[in-house]
Amino acid sequence: MHTPVAAAIDIRRDLVGLLPKLRRFAVTLTGDLTEADELVQGVCQRGIAKFHLWNGTGKLESWLYTMARNQWVDEARRHKLRPSKGNALEQGEPAASLHPNPVEAGEAHRLVTSLPEGFASVFLLVDVEGHNYKQAAEILGIPQSALASRLSSARLYLASQGHNRSSRRF
């Protein structure tokens, strides 16, 4: 059985290992690297402070992803803004302009972040991170049928973009 001090040490160690995954997920939510980094920092702080509330069932990363989604929705409501990715795409701005960091400028990254709002998170959780439909639907707070529909649309979009860009398939 973990003592409170040991549990705090474990969560911090586990968080370090999950940072790349949390950041990728945060980018799919925010559409902006700076906002994603702020979101990840907030989720890490909150996760450490609220670790005693985690029931220990399921994956820690799923609990943190859900926390990230909830925090992003709460912040968007507070600022009465839709996530910037959706607004930029609706206004016709290229998705690549949302990610000025050259480290993140790979073709696959641009394709995934060019997905319409809500599709990138679904694609990341299921096809990249390996969550099953039920887990991903719980993380995102949507029905499994909506998740399946969004995932199908995301896959079709990416397949069409890959076909238009090169003769190589993903």
VEXMIKE-53147 format. One record per atom (N, C-alpha, C): x, y, z; atom name; residue in one letter. Coordinates in Angstrom, 2 decimals. Example, Ala and Ser with C-alpha at 12.3 -4.5 7.8 and 13.67 -1.06 7.14 Angstrom:
2
REC       c1       c2       c3  atome  residu
REC    13.19    -5.69     7.80      N       A
REC    12.30    -4.50     7.80     CA       A
REC    13.20    -3.30     7.80      C       A
REC    12.85    -2.25     7.08      N       S
REC    13.67    -1.06     7.14     CA       S
REC    12.90     0.03     7.87      C       S
REM end
This chain:
170
REC       c1       c2       c3  atome  residu
REC     0.84    -1.19     0.00      N       M
REC     0.00     0.00     0.00     CA       M
REC     0.88     1.24     0.00      C       M
REC     0.52     2.24    -0.81      N       H
REC     1.30     3.45    -0.93     CA       H
REC     1.01     4.39     0.22      C       H
REC     2.05     5.02     0.72      N       T
REC     1.87     6.11     1.65     CA       T
REC     1.65     7.36     0.83      C       T
REC     1.11     8.43     1.41      N       P
REC     0.88     9.66     0.64     CA       P
REC     2.17    10.18    -0.02      C       P
REC     3.30    10.10     0.67      N       V
REC     4.56    10.57     0.11     CA       V
REC     4.97     9.69    -1.06      C       V
REC     4.86     8.37    -0.90      N       A
REC     5.22     7.45    -1.98     CA       A
REC     4.30     7.64    -3.17      C       A
REC     3.01     7.89    -2.92      N       A
REC     2.07     8.10    -4.02     CA       A
REC     2.41     9.36    -4.79      C       A
REC     2.82    10.42    -4.07      N       A
REC     3.20    11.67    -4.73     CA       A
REC     4.44    11.46    -5.59      C       A
REC     5.39    10.69    -5.10      N       I
REC     6.59    10.40    -5.86     CA       I
REC     6.24     9.58    -7.09      C       I
REC     5.38     8.58    -6.95      N       D
REC     4.97     7.74    -8.08     CA       D
REC     4.27     8.56    -9.16      C       D
REC     3.34     9.43    -8.78      N       I
REC     2.61    10.22    -9.77     CA       I
REC     3.57    11.13   -10.51      C       I
REC     4.52    11.71    -9.83      N       R
REC     5.48    12.59   -10.50     CA       R
REC     6.34    11.81   -11.47      C       R
REC     6.77    10.63   -11.09      N       R
REC     7.57     9.78   -11.98     CA       R
REC     6.74     9.37   -13.19      C       R
REC     5.52     8.96   -12.95      N       D
REC     4.65     8.54   -14.04     CA       D
REC     4.31     9.70   -14.97      C       D
REC     4.12    10.88   -14.40      N       L
REC     3.82    12.06   -15.22     CA       L
REC     4.95    12.38   -16.18      C       L
REC     6.17    12.26   -15.73      N       V
REC     7.32    12.53   -16.60     CA       V
REC     7.27    11.62   -17.82      C       V
REC     6.97    10.36   -17.62      N       G
REC     6.87     9.43   -18.73     CA       G
REC     5.70     9.70   -19.67      C       G
REC     4.65    10.32   -19.13      N       L
REC     3.46    10.60   -19.94     CA       L
REC     3.47    11.98   -20.60      C       L
REC     4.47    12.80   -20.32      N       L
REC     4.49    14.16   -20.87     CA       L
REC     4.38    14.23   -22.39      C       L
REC     5.13    13.40   -23.14      N       P
REC     4.98    13.49   -24.60     CA       P
REC     3.55    13.16   -25.07      C       P
REC     2.94    12.15   -24.47      N       K
REC     1.58    11.79   -24.84     CA       K
REC     0.60    12.90   -24.45      C       K
REC     0.76    13.44   -23.25      N       L
REC    -0.12    14.52   -22.80     CA       L
REC     0.01    15.74   -23.71      C       L
REC     1.22    16.04   -24.13      N       R
REC     1.44    17.20   -25.00     CA       R
REC     0.79    16.97   -26.36      C       R
REC     0.96    15.78   -26.92      N       R
REC     0.32    15.50   -28.22     CA       R
REC    -1.20    15.65   -28.11      C       R
REC    -1.76    15.12   -27.03      N       F
REC    -3.20    15.23   -26.83     CA       F
REC    -3.62    16.68   -26.65      C       F
REC    -2.86    17.43   -25.88      N       A
REC    -3.18    18.85   -25.65     CA       A
REC    -3.13    19.64   -26.95      C       A
REC    -2.19    19.31   -27.84      N       V
REC    -2.11    20.00   -29.12     CA       V
REC    -3.36    19.72   -29.95      C       V
REC    -3.87    18.50   -29.87      N       T
REC    -5.10    18.19   -30.63     CA       T
REC    -6.29    18.96   -30.08      C       T
REC    -6.26    19.29   -28.80      N       L
REC    -7.36    20.05   -28.21     CA       L
REC    -7.24    21.54   -28.52      C       L
REC    -6.04    22.08   -28.33      N       T
REC    -5.86    23.53   -28.41     CA       T
REC    -5.52    24.03   -29.80      C       T
REC    -4.81    23.23   -30.58      N       G
REC    -4.36    23.68   -31.89     CA       G
REC    -3.22    24.66   -31.82      C       G
REC    -2.64    24.84   -30.66      N       D
REC    -1.57    25.82   -30.48     CA       D
REC    -0.55    25.25   -29.49      C       D
REC     0.72    25.30   -29.84      N       L
REC     1.75    24.71   -28.98     CA       L
REC     1.88    25.41   -27.63      C       L
REC     1.80    26.72   -27.63      N       T
REC     1.93    27.46   -26.37     CA       T
REC     0.77    27.14   -25.44      C       T
REC    -0.43    27.16   -25.98      N       E
REC    -1.61    26.82   -25.16     CA       E
REC    -1.56    25.37   -24.71      C       E
REC    -1.07    24.50   -25.58      N       A
REC    -0.95    23.08   -25.22     CA       A
REC     0.01    22.91   -24.05      C       A
REC     1.14    23.59   -24.10      N       D
REC     2.11    23.49   -23.01     CA       D
REC     1.54    24.02   -21.70      C       D
REC     0.77    25.11   -21.78      N       E
REC     0.13    25.64   -20.57     CA       E
REC    -0.90    24.65   -20.04      C       E
REC    -1.64    24.03   -20.93      N       L
REC    -2.63    23.05   -20.52     CA       L
REC    -1.97    21.85   -19.85      C       L
REC    -0.89    21.36   -20.43      N       V
REC    -0.17    20.22   -19.85     CA       V
REC     0.37    20.59   -18.47      C       V
REC     0.92    21.78   -18.34      N       Q
REC     1.43    22.21   -17.03     CA       Q
REC     0.30    22.23   -16.01      C       Q
REC    -0.85    22.77   -16.39      N       G
REC    -1.99    22.81   -15.48     CA       G
REC    -2.49    21.43   -15.11      C       G
REC    -2.52    20.53   -16.08      N       V
REC    -2.98    19.16   -15.82     CA       V
REC    -2.00    18.45   -14.88      C       V
REC    -0.71    18.66   -15.09      N       C
REC     0.28    18.03   -14.20     CA       C
REC     0.14    18.54   -12.77      C       C
REC    -0.02    19.84   -12.63      N       Q
REC    -0.20    20.41   -11.28     CA       Q
REC    -1.47    19.88   -10.64      C       Q
REC    -2.53    19.87   -11.41      N       R
REC    -3.81    19.39   -10.88     CA       R
REC    -3.77    17.90   -10.58      C       R
REC    -3.12    17.14   -11.46      N       G
REC    -3.00    15.70   -11.25     CA       G
REC    -2.27    15.37    -9.97      C       G
REC    -1.20    16.09    -9.69      N       I
REC    -0.44    15.87    -8.45     CA       I
REC    -1.29    16.26    -7.25      C       I
REC    -1.95    17.41    -7.34      N       A
REC    -2.76    17.88    -6.22     CA       A
REC    -3.99    17.00    -5.97      C       A
REC    -4.55    16.42    -7.03      N       K
REC    -5.78    15.65    -6.91     CA       K
REC    -5.55    14.14    -7.02      C       K
REC    -4.30    13.71    -6.95      N       F
REC    -4.00    12.30    -7.14     CA       F
REC    -4.76    11.41    -6.16      C       F
REC    -5.03    11.92    -4.98      N       H
REC    -5.77    11.14    -3.98     CA       H
REC    -7.20    10.82    -4.45      C       H
REC    -7.70    11.55    -5.45      N       L
REC    -9.04    11.31    -5.97     CA       L
REC    -9.09    10.23    -7.05      C       L
REC    -7.92     9.87    -7.59      N       W
REC    -7.89     8.83    -8.62     CA       W
REC    -8.18     7.50    -7.95      C       W
REC    -9.13     6.74    -8.50      N       N
REC    -9.53     5.50    -7.86     CA       N
REC    -8.60     4.33    -8.16      C       N
REC    -7.60     4.55    -9.01      N       G
REC    -6.61     3.51    -9.27     CA       G
REC    -7.04     2.49   -10.31      C       G
REC    -8.27     2.60   -10.80      N       T
REC    -8.71     1.67   -11.84     CA       T
REC    -8.48     2.33   -13.19      C       T
REC    -8.21     1.53   -14.19      N       G
REC    -7.94     2.07   -15.52     CA       G
REC    -6.54     2.63   -15.61      C       G
REC    -6.28     3.26   -16.74      N       K
REC    -4.96     3.83   -16.98     CA       K
REC    -4.86     5.22   -16.39      C       K
REC    -3.71     5.52   -15.81      N       L
REC    -3.46     6.86   -15.31     CA       L
REC    -3.55     7.87   -16.45      C       L
REC    -3.03     7.50   -17.62      N       E
REC    -3.06     8.44   -18.74     CA       E
REC    -4.50     8.77   -19.15      C       E
REC    -5.41     7.82   -19.05      N       S
REC    -6.81     8.10   -19.38     CA       S
REC    -7.40     9.11   -18.42      C       S
REC    -7.07     8.97   -17.15      N       W
REC    -7.54     9.91   -16.13     CA       W
REC    -6.98    11.31   -16.43      C       W
REC    -5.73    11.38   -16.82      N       L
REC    -5.10    12.67   -17.11     CA       L
REC    -5.65    13.27   -18.41      C       L
REC    -5.90    12.43   -19.43      N       Y
REC    -6.49    12.93   -20.67     CA       Y
REC    -7.87    13.53   -20.39      C       Y
REC    -8.66    12.83   -19.58      N       T
REC    -9.99    13.34   -19.23     CA       T
REC    -9.87    14.66   -18.49      C       T
REC    -8.92    14.74   -17.59      N       M
REC    -8.68    15.97   -16.85     CA       M
REC    -8.29    17.10   -17.81      C       M
REC    -7.44    16.78   -18.79      N       A
REC    -7.02    17.79   -19.78     CA       A
REC    -8.22    18.28   -20.59      C       A
REC    -9.04    17.34   -21.05      N       R
REC   -10.21    17.73   -21.83     CA       R
REC   -11.14    18.61   -21.01      C       R
REC   -11.41    18.20   -19.77      N       N
REC   -12.30    18.98   -18.91     CA       N
REC   -11.73    20.37   -18.64      C       N
REC   -10.43    20.44   -18.39      N       Q
REC    -9.80    21.73   -18.11     CA       Q
REC    -9.86    22.62   -19.35      C       Q
REC    -9.63    22.06   -20.53      N       W
REC    -9.69    22.84   -21.77     CA       W
REC   -11.11    23.37   -22.02      C       W
REC   -12.10    22.52   -21.82      N       V
REC   -13.50    22.95   -22.00     CA       V
REC   -13.84    24.04   -21.00      C       V
REC   -13.43    23.87   -19.75      N       D
REC   -13.71    24.88   -18.72     CA       D
REC   -13.05    26.21   -19.06      C       D
REC   -11.80    26.17   -19.53      N       E
REC   -11.11    27.41   -19.89     CA       E
REC   -11.77    28.07   -21.09      C       E
REC   -12.17    27.27   -22.06      N       A
REC   -12.83    27.82   -23.25     CA       A
REC   -14.15    28.48   -22.85      C       A
REC   -14.88    27.87   -21.96      N       R
REC   -16.14    28.46   -21.49     CA       R
REC   -15.88    29.75   -20.73      C       R
REC   -14.85    29.73   -19.88      N       R
REC   -14.53    30.93   -19.11     CA       R
REC   -14.19    32.10   -20.02      C       R
REC   -13.48    31.82   -21.06      N       H
REC   -13.08    32.88   -21.99     CA       H
REC   -14.09    33.07   -23.12      C       H
REC   -15.16    32.28   -23.08      N       K
REC   -16.22    32.34   -24.08     CA       K
REC   -15.66    32.27   -25.49      C       K
REC   -14.68    31.38   -25.65      N       L
REC   -14.07    31.16   -26.95     CA       L
REC   -14.18    29.70   -27.30      C       L
REC   -14.31    29.43   -28.55      N       R
REC   -14.16    28.06   -29.01     CA       R
REC   -12.67    27.80   -29.08      C       R
REC   -12.25    26.54   -29.01      N       P
REC   -10.83    26.26   -29.15     CA       P
REC   -10.30    26.89   -30.43      C       P
REC    -9.11    27.49   -30.32      N       S
REC    -8.55    28.28   -31.42     CA       S
REC    -8.41    27.50   -32.70      C       S
REC    -8.16    26.21   -32.63      N       K
REC    -7.99    25.39   -33.84     CA       K
REC    -9.25    25.45   -34.69      C       K
REC   -10.40    25.29   -34.07      N       G
REC   -11.64    25.32   -34.81     CA       G
REC   -11.89    26.68   -35.44      C       G
REC   -11.63    27.76   -34.70      N       N
REC   -11.84    29.09   -35.24     CA       N
REC   -10.92    29.36   -36.41      C       N
REC    -9.68    28.97   -36.30      N       A
REC    -8.72    29.23   -37.37     CA       A
REC    -9.10    28.45   -38.62      C       A
REC    -9.52    27.21   -38.46      N       L
REC    -9.89    26.42   -39.62     CA       L
REC   -11.15    26.97   -40.27      C       L
REC   -12.09    27.45   -39.46      N       E
REC   -13.31    28.00   -40.02     CA       E
REC   -13.02    29.29   -40.77      C       E
REC   -12.00    30.03   -40.35      N       Q
REC   -11.66    31.28   -40.99     CA       Q
REC   -10.74    31.07   -42.19      C       Q
REC   -10.40    29.82   -42.48      N       G
REC    -9.62    29.53   -43.66     CA       G
REC    -8.13    29.61   -43.47      C       G
REC    -7.65    29.79   -42.25      N       E
REC    -6.21    29.82   -42.02     CA       E
REC    -5.65    28.41   -42.17      C       E
REC    -4.48    28.27   -42.77      N       P
REC    -3.89    26.94   -42.86     CA       P
REC    -3.50    26.43   -41.49      C       P
REC    -3.74    25.16   -41.25      N       A
REC    -3.43    24.58   -39.94     CA       A
REC    -1.96    24.70   -39.61      C       A
REC    -1.09    24.63   -40.60      N       A
REC     0.35    24.71   -40.33     CA       A
REC     0.72    26.03   -39.69      C       A
REC    -0.04    27.11   -39.96      N       S
REC     0.29    28.40   -39.37     CA       S
REC     0.03    28.41   -37.87      C       S
REC    -0.74    27.45   -37.37      N       L
REC    -1.00    27.37   -35.94     CA       L
REC     0.18    26.80   -35.18      C       L
REC     1.15    26.21   -35.88      N       H
REC     2.26    25.52   -35.25     CA       H
REC     3.59    26.07   -35.76      C       H
REC     4.01    27.21   -35.22      N       P
REC     5.22    27.82   -35.75     CA       P
REC     6.50    27.09   -35.37      C       P
REC     6.47    26.19   -34.41      N       N
REC     7.66    25.50   -33.95     CA       N
REC     8.13    24.52   -35.03      C       N
REC     9.33    24.70   -35.58      N       P
REC     9.78    23.82   -36.66     CA       P
REC     9.94    22.36   -36.24      C       P
REC    10.11    22.10   -34.95      N       V
REC    10.22    20.72   -34.49     CA       V
REC     8.92    19.98   -34.74      C       V
REC     7.80    20.68   -34.69      N       E
REC     6.48    20.08   -34.85     CA       E
REC     5.98    20.15   -36.30      C       E
REC     6.82    20.54   -37.22      N       A
REC     6.35    20.85   -38.56     CA       A
REC     6.42    19.68   -39.53      C       A
REC     6.48    18.45   -39.05      N       G
REC     6.54    17.30   -39.93     CA       G
REC     5.24    17.13   -40.70      C       G
REC     5.33    16.47   -41.85      N       E
REC     4.16    16.27   -42.71     CA       E
REC     3.04    15.52   -41.99      C       E
REC     3.36    14.46   -41.28      N       A
REC     2.32    13.70   -40.57     CA       A
REC     1.65    14.57   -39.52      C       A
REC     2.44    15.35   -38.81      N       H
REC     1.88    16.24   -37.78     CA       H
REC     0.94    17.25   -38.42      C       H
REC     1.35    17.83   -39.54      N       R
REC     0.49    18.81   -40.22     CA       R
REC    -0.82    18.17   -40.68      C       R
REC    -0.72    16.95   -41.17      N       L
REC    -1.94    16.28   -41.61     CA       L
REC    -2.91    16.05   -40.45      C       L
REC    -2.39    15.56   -39.34      N       V
REC    -3.25    15.28   -38.19     CA       V
REC    -3.84    16.56   -37.63      C       V
REC    -3.02    17.61   -37.52      N       T
REC    -3.55    18.85   -36.95     CA       T
REC    -4.43    19.61   -37.93      C       T
REC    -4.45    19.20   -39.19      N       S
REC    -5.35    19.83   -40.15     CA       S
REC    -6.75    19.23   -40.10      C       S
REC    -6.91    18.16   -39.32      N       L
REC    -8.23    17.55   -39.18     CA       L
REC    -9.21    18.54   -38.55      C       L
REC   -10.48    18.46   -38.92      N       P
REC   -11.48    19.33   -38.30     CA       P
REC   -11.53    19.12   -36.78      C       P
REC   -12.05    20.11   -36.09      N       E
REC   -12.10    20.09   -34.63     CA       E
REC   -12.75    18.81   -34.12      C       E
REC   -12.10    18.17   -33.16      N       G
REC   -12.62    16.95   -32.56     CA       G
REC   -12.12    15.68   -33.20      C       G
REC   -11.71    15.74   -34.45      N       F
REC   -11.25    14.54   -35.15     CA       F
REC    -9.82    14.18   -34.77      C       F
REC    -8.96    15.18   -34.57      N       A
REC    -7.56    14.91   -34.26     CA       A
REC    -7.44    14.17   -32.92      C       A
REC    -8.21    14.58   -31.93      N       S
REC    -8.15    13.93   -30.61     CA       S
REC    -8.59    12.48   -30.70      C       S
REC    -9.65    12.23   -31.45      N       V
REC   -10.15    10.87   -31.63     CA       V
REC    -9.09    10.01   -32.32      C       V
REC    -8.53    10.53   -33.40      N       F
REC    -7.50     9.80   -34.15     CA       F
REC    -6.29     9.51   -33.26      C       F
REC    -5.85    10.51   -32.52      N       L
REC    -4.69    10.34   -31.64     CA       L
REC    -4.94     9.26   -30.59      C       L
REC    -6.07     9.33   -29.91      N       L
REC    -6.33     8.39   -28.83     CA       L
REC    -6.45     6.95   -29.33      C       L
REC    -7.14     6.75   -30.45      N       V
REC    -7.39     5.39   -30.91     CA       V
REC    -6.25     4.86   -31.77      C       V
REC    -5.88     5.60   -32.81      N       D
REC    -4.91     5.06   -33.77     CA       D
REC    -3.45     5.29   -33.38      C       D
REC    -3.17     6.29   -32.59      N       V
REC    -1.78     6.54   -32.19     CA       V
REC    -1.50     5.97   -30.81      C       V
REC    -2.36     6.28   -29.85      N       E
REC    -2.12     5.86   -28.46     CA       E
REC    -2.65     4.47   -28.15      C       E
REC    -3.53     3.93   -28.99      N       G
REC    -3.99     2.56   -28.82     CA       G
REC    -5.13     2.35   -27.84      C       G
REC    -5.85     3.40   -27.49      N       H
REC    -7.01     3.24   -26.62     CA       H
REC    -8.13     2.56   -27.40      C       H
REC    -8.92     1.74   -26.71      N       N
REC   -10.07     1.16   -27.39     CA       N
REC   -11.18     2.21   -27.47      C       N
REC   -12.24     1.90   -28.22      N       Y
REC   -13.30     2.87   -28.45     CA       Y
REC   -13.95     3.32   -27.14      C       Y
REC   -14.17     2.37   -26.24      N       K
REC   -14.83     2.71   -24.97     CA       K
REC   -13.97     3.67   -24.16      C       K
REC   -12.68     3.38   -24.04      N       Q
REC   -11.78     4.26   -23.29     CA       Q
REC   -11.73     5.65   -23.91      C       Q
REC   -11.55     5.71   -25.22      N       A
REC   -11.45     7.00   -25.90     CA       A
REC   -12.75     7.80   -25.76      C       A
REC   -13.89     7.13   -25.87      N       A
REC   -15.18     7.81   -25.72     CA       A
REC   -15.33     8.37   -24.30      C       A
REC   -14.89     7.62   -23.30      N       E
REC   -14.95     8.10   -21.91     CA       E
REC   -14.03     9.30   -21.71      C       E
REC   -12.83     9.24   -22.26      N       I
REC   -11.88    10.35   -22.13     CA       I
REC   -12.47    11.61   -22.73      C       I
REC   -13.07    11.49   -23.91      N       L
REC   -13.59    12.65   -24.62     CA       L
REC   -15.00    13.04   -24.21      C       L
REC   -15.66    12.18   -23.43      N       G
REC   -17.00    12.49   -22.96     CA       G
REC   -18.04    12.47   -24.08      C       G
REC   -17.88    11.54   -25.02      N       I
REC   -18.82    11.42   -26.13     CA       I
REC   -19.28     9.97   -26.24      C       I
REC   -20.43     9.73   -26.89      N       P
REC   -20.88     8.34   -27.09     CA       P
REC   -19.92     7.59   -28.03      C       P
REC   -19.86     6.28   -27.87      N       Q
REC   -18.99     5.46   -28.72     CA       Q
REC   -19.39     5.59   -30.19      C       Q
REC   -20.66     5.74   -30.46      N       S
REC   -21.10     5.87   -31.85     CA       S
REC   -20.55     7.15   -32.48      C       S
REC   -20.52     8.23   -31.71      N       A
REC   -19.95     9.49   -32.21     CA       A
REC   -18.44     9.34   -32.41      C       A
REC   -17.79     8.64   -31.49      N       L
REC   -16.36     8.41   -31.62     CA       L
REC   -16.07     7.61   -32.89      C       L
REC   -16.83     6.56   -33.13      N       A
REC   -16.62     5.72   -34.32     CA       A
REC   -16.83     6.53   -35.59      C       A
REC   -17.83     7.37   -35.60      N       S
REC   -18.11     8.20   -36.77     CA       S
REC   -16.97     9.19   -37.01      C       S
REC   -16.51     9.86   -35.95      N       R
REC   -15.42    10.83   -36.09     CA       R
REC   -14.12    10.14   -36.51      C       R
REC   -13.88     8.97   -35.96      N       L
REC   -12.66     8.24   -36.32     CA       L
REC   -12.69     7.84   -37.78      C       L
REC   -13.83     7.36   -38.24      N       S
REC   -13.98     7.00   -39.65     CA       S
REC   -13.75     8.21   -40.55      C       S
REC   -14.33     9.33   -40.19      N       S
REC   -14.16    10.55   -40.97     CA       S
REC   -12.71    11.00   -40.96      C       S
REC   -12.06    10.91   -39.81      N       A
REC   -10.65    11.30   -39.72     CA       A
REC    -9.78    10.41   -40.59      C       A
REC   -10.03     9.12   -40.55      N       R
REC    -9.25     8.18   -41.37     CA       R
REC    -9.46     8.45   -42.86      C       R
REC   -10.70     8.68   -43.25      N       L
REC   -10.99     8.97   -44.65     CA       L
REC   -10.31    10.26   -45.10      C       L
REC   -10.36    11.27   -44.26      N       Y
REC    -9.71    12.54   -44.57     CA       Y
REC    -8.20    12.35   -44.74      C       Y
REC    -7.60    11.67   -43.78      N       L
REC    -6.15    11.45   -43.86     CA       L
REC    -5.77    10.61   -45.06      C       L
REC    -6.58     9.62   -45.38      N       A
REC    -6.30     8.79   -46.55     CA       A
REC    -6.38     9.62   -47.82      C       A
REC    -7.36    10.49   -47.91      N       S
REC    -7.49    11.33   -49.10     CA       S
REC    -6.34    12.32   -49.20      C       S
REC    -5.90    12.84   -48.08      N       Q
REC    -4.78    13.78   -48.09     CA       Q
REC    -3.47    13.09   -48.44      C       Q
REC    -3.29    11.89   -47.95      N       G
REC    -2.09    11.12   -48.26     CA       G
REC    -2.04    10.76   -49.73      C       G
REC    -3.20    10.44   -50.30      N       H
REC    -3.27    10.10   -51.72     CA       H
REC    -2.99    11.33   -52.57      C       H
REC    -3.46    12.51   -52.12      N       N
REC    -3.26    13.73   -52.89     CA       N
REC    -1.82    14.23   -52.81      C       N
REC    -1.09    13.86   -51.76      N       R
REC     0.23    14.41   -51.56     CA       R
REC     1.36    13.58   -52.14      C       R
REC     1.19    12.27   -52.19      N       S
REC     2.25    11.43   -52.72     CA       S
REC     1.69    10.09   -53.15      C       S
REC     2.52     9.34   -53.82      N       S
REC     2.08     8.01   -54.24     CA       S
REC     2.21     7.01   -53.10      C       S
REC     2.91     7.36   -52.05      N       R
REC     3.08     6.45   -50.90     CA       R
REC     1.83     6.49   -50.03      C       R
REC     1.46     5.37   -49.52      N       R
REC     0.31     5.27   -48.60     CA       R
REC     0.86     5.24   -47.17      C       R
REC     0.03     5.66   -46.22      N       F
REC     0.43     5.65   -44.81     CA       F
REC     0.28     4.27   -44.26      C       F
REM end
